Amino acid sequence: MNNPAPPEFPLRELPTPYIYARAARAARAAPLEAASMDASIDASLDASLDASMDAVAGAAVAGATAAAASALPLRKRKRSVDARRPPLQQQSEASPRPENSASVLMDLATPSADSDAQSVDAETASADVKRARVLAQRDPADAQSIRMHVDTNASTNTNTSVDADLDVDVDVGSALSESVVAPSSAEDALPISPVASADGRAPLVRQDATGVLDTISAFTSGPVVPTVPPGISPLELQRLAYSYIARLNRAQLTDLGSLIRDNLKRDLVASVPTEIALNVLARLAFRDIVACLAVSRGWHALIENSPAVWKHLLLAESLVPLGTFPQYAAALPREHPELPAGDEAYKPDFLRRMRTLHHWYDPQFAPQRTTLRGHMTSVVTCLQFADDYVITGADDKMIRVYNARTKRFQAQLAGHEGGVWALKYDCDGILVSGSTDRSVRVWDVRRGVCLYVFKGHTSTVRCLDIVSYKGTKYIVTGSRDNTLHVWKLCPSLYNRSSSADGTDDNDDSLRSPVVYDSPDVNPYFVGVLKGHVASVRTVSGHGNIVISGSYDNTLIVWDIAQMKCLYILTGHSDRIYSVIYDHARGRCISASMDSTVRVWDLVHLARNGSQQTVTCAGTTCTRVADSFRVLSGHSALVGLLKLSNKYLVSAAADGTLKGWDAEDYTLRFSYLHSNMGAITTFHMTDNLLVSGSERQFNVYNLRSGALVHSKLLQDADQVWSVNFRDNLLVAAVEKGGESSIEMLDFS
């Protein structure tokens, strides 16, 4: 939709303010220059003037004399208020009002009655009478509406001879060659709208080729368009305008300022194509969008009915992570089935999430708390919160599943013969677990059954991740046997059909899992990645790139598509406990027992330390001697790392949490648990940070940096794991030697 461009000269088509129309009427009653008037009258004499015009012309005589007196130099007209303005009673006796006074618009200022006013030349007054008759002929109705109070002495001492039979026919545009007469006092400046002209017609000031100012009739129809001499430069035109403005009084300047200010306003949104307007609105913060909603109905309707604006706000306010937005958008129609289109749900979902965030930020808000029984052992080793499932693993060999919507226990997954130390939920109810029994299991959480058992590791499976590359999903597991194993996930596991009771049609055939005791007979086994010389403690990947961190103080970057080592990253002086592959920036981030966090640039290796070619597991790769950034500040083991769009957060055993800028790694915030205990768990987004340790559980507002809640779980002896999404916070805690799951609802 294209809107017309605003006019370059927005004042051209507007009528002149009423106060200036009044000034023009006063100017019409003022004396003309003798030579010009005589020439006009001699050229237009006509003996056919109707006798009825005499009465109208006579009524204008007093007005002509008064205007002539008001046109005298200012130094002659400065007199006392009493001398300049006779009492109303005296005025009424000297100049009685005509019978048709109902047509009067407003009285003009009364002239002074001193000797200066009495010295008006009779010849000039006679010309005034002739001029009044001209006006009467051109517009009798208007001439009849002009009524002025004239001082008695001024009327008596002014001898004018009027020929009653004189008929004048003069063109108004040439007859009124005179200066504009402005209101004579501040009282004349009426405080009304500058466009509230009574008749919509206005006086026009122009400059002819000889530089003489002429006043065009206020009653000339048509828009106000000034006549500018040809060839005048913009600078000269500007100076000319300034010279006119300098002659205006305060009231006139107020009217002119209002006129210009109101008509130079532009509606930015309405004056550009809708696509551009939406592109502009999509770059505003929520506070600015709220202000725009109150501007006009047009702005309000455009914002309300534009899903793109609300989608932008969901991302700009960090209510939905950018990396998970496709999954969020796909699930949104299921949460709002009442809406015809999925993108129409952006607005209600955004408003709901903003209300929830305000609850998080309110120190006085008390979330609804639900406590559920946990594992048989007190320590919860891992926790996943995805879709509607809260899934926990522990050393009691069990995996427990809770429903996040109903806040109830849903199922217990049994099958592992050792403690569960690694969990990863993918989607569509698929869960992968790793255990001290050296096996990897694939579960269908929705039906509560184990689908596959993969064996091949010779020690505890300590960590795992799921990556997707070219349409195929892979499980990458790290073990205390110093190796990583890669397995495929069967595509048939996803998009499974289910009956009304929530069980699959082929439920009986899947009650018993398919067990592969050896990689040699496993069709889903891809291969083994060897290179570390100590336990693999952490793994992170995206696409075909996987990075593993080990107790041998090194990190290895793998390409699982080629099943080979690409880089060996060295620099840490102690065990590595956590690693993040920042695939968006092409960087590797690791945390170590040496109390530092290091960052490697995998795109520009030259930014790191020196490089050399080495052999790893029979293939050649590059060994990088150092990182390009070292983040210091912790004084003990840094065991936990999290990355969001804005922040990289590290947590250490010294009780500190530090937030670094995700782009340049400058320190943005730092928090310290008051008990100085090791941070055992934390979770964060761009807006919130939740951390737990022994007898301490804190919620921080990352927008303001304030500690919002510190007493939500005062009865917990230890907080082992925590996660939150939207309105629900889930924590695995230990109370009195027993495990429990706490759910805090901030909706």
Steps between C-alpha positions, in 0.01 A plus 500: 500500500648832386394820668528843331802703594434802722487834314817704493305815581238386753371853570395587148149362509412630847282805572657790682413537871194702585697769680680588177173507309387761756816697435422497127152634566654784698739566216209525257358784711836686519590792266670414177791689356355811334656461158418132468146546624427798273623311198285197588192710564538714185527183295192343660252788537146400423181695569283190540575420865174399667371735768482210741879490507516847654383372834764229504772742390392745768532232762859440393605869520559487870705180457718661233572800722583278795737282298673809364563618852633163603747506210678811633856460631524324834659798677195715417254236616655432841261656739343408828244221507224742597571737209533213250190309607189712585239336719266262330204725565672793325593273210145382465365857487760612245462203266171315542491140385307415186174313538640178345761453773443125507744465210795645692802259543701704754574870572843625398716720723360854553727780369618786719307828506786743558615783277715267289194307390319828422773602256399241241486667166149543361618404158626167630176438685309566182711238326421262786131549442546430133693187588230385735252536221720290280493228764130534536456446132727197495363331813207686667444225755853524630504880502184497701668274759780748569406712796729729701457739793631843414579778744257794481771763457665305220171476315417870547836648398540285191329667207435262219297559191330195364330485171198276550464430132861392454532151358837329515602175329857416589665159494575393855838344415636835370314740728629367830868587449591568861676366807337240727355652815563270795285502814577813699519335841553169674125475564443466124696175485227243549617171659335279242623232262716641221283323245168605651435775246136600493468496123800296390647791303815681598716802421806435292826693516719491192807673366482631143794550268563851632505385862171670603286312750138454390210362699269276307136499609404275788192401309677374190404135466756223456804376694765721650780492239754783514623657180880495501699707252665282238867433551503566874756285679412271794710719729316815392168323545603394849605853591171632365307254715703598805427867434127428506521284812698772681199731467260261678397547861495226764145388428565486127821305554311255721242442228766467233705263714198278565414501132848398389558252783171317447541474124864393497425195711546173310363157574808291433314171502222620270731678256706194403402160356368254755795268450745776593288607798497144633875477447543810715261379770673161509814672630341664802508380857182403682488829691512691171232277347271579794553871434426453129172324581378820665590733210196446278241247397690435179821416682309292752325296229821446304690370804214293636446319169865443405636163620849603385514769770410257777739237367774760513407588859518135606859490379599855597379453857678162514178320588582227246861407416592561139640149457179331611253734329415255216396238754308762695314618189411143405351428842313830531185401304447207736503737796252740335258282303235772511699719257469435124868561423806414703664840461195666656603340828817707525321794659305317777799282577730800522266682739468189717876456515556865588256474790682190619837675477368784714403240760855368494630853556261576786666427838159492665356244261460154656497223236276199542712218636452128432719235668528153347685194627837442336744211475594240756843658531544858607727611214343578160776478242320644194178680406326582173205738455356495147158493340267406787747268670724539802743207494755413770768236540682383811723233647195287584508375135161661429377772266196683631263698277267778622229683309571874498142594417324297766798521742467131576721194481449324167728198463814327618736357238688195625758298316846633577712282727702791634461861589373738231757776445403645161166596343408673176145561384460554128138550391177311446554312826840354410752484786857366505675400824850392599586299810773354713393164357689612182185492283306757303121472493241661273160558661149591392394722788150543367428129538753435777696227323861435400548460125871421455803407706842584352809339651862563411659720765724329752438747784246748631321710241560840655362742239306505175349729239268471199586676172333512161687498171351473150169373630650232723517520877802368687566410863852587617601349834809563710631248748755441769661255257654810330295456179194641329247281321270618222161337436213575265149561620245301303280743296195282563508603866354839415148599396360178639125450482316441826153396597257693713626350825855621428644157406645406163318257274807274506541537875537125569793458264690784667455405863835325494795710375727399217838428659828523303772345713780589262564785255582242236136386483345841554366654177483840671863504608713752305844479660742577783693826544834445668753763602458583867724334757267554798132496581270697270310726736297726268382514138322762288416502130304644212465360151802290413731672755536354850737624772602287797672605822707262705683455825819498287469885492428509125206554271462324166291627210352209299331472163253213539422502128860392433551346846832680545673748725527858370669693785651428838462806722747541784547772757325385816727384778247273674195286436224629274150476644280683251506594131268695270516506122383848397421404142346838417834675564724207413659482846574244768458598868629285784515508880765328705619409842779758447232766587499654149267514204663487157370591157635363169426642157435206270447717191824698517748265663778760472331700775584222743842373596760337279399204286664177396393194309477178704361151466191393695365146476670446167383826343671837477355801680605843629615556853426854631730603783283766665164677496434852375320605819539404867224605743630527853338594828398177664718362778399133486376227268271636224267211442196651326447705184186633329464712186209720393463757224650774719701334775750229575461404867750298701453356849776382732564320825591832667130598507523753216311539176641723229326627191704584193389669181436227243673701225809665648512319839515811714378443855137616529403381850623297793305340786613329819301255707504617859584151632813490281403144406569340165241575233350160427254609231368801312285584202466828313348696216564855385250619764544269800766308688413230755775335705517245780749380755497362852206663684479782251278562200504837319312663213664800328357762267758532225342816362551695820766278659298468821455194719123450491433181699716323757243336728297286263659169609624576849417150620730331244826362634655471153393604150634244254351606171277780372329598177221734400294589197245778467293499822622173657818446700606145586762410760630166621582547868597302807304552823572297812697244303217441251463601138212713378397697193384857557285680243452877532234655276541874429192536279 
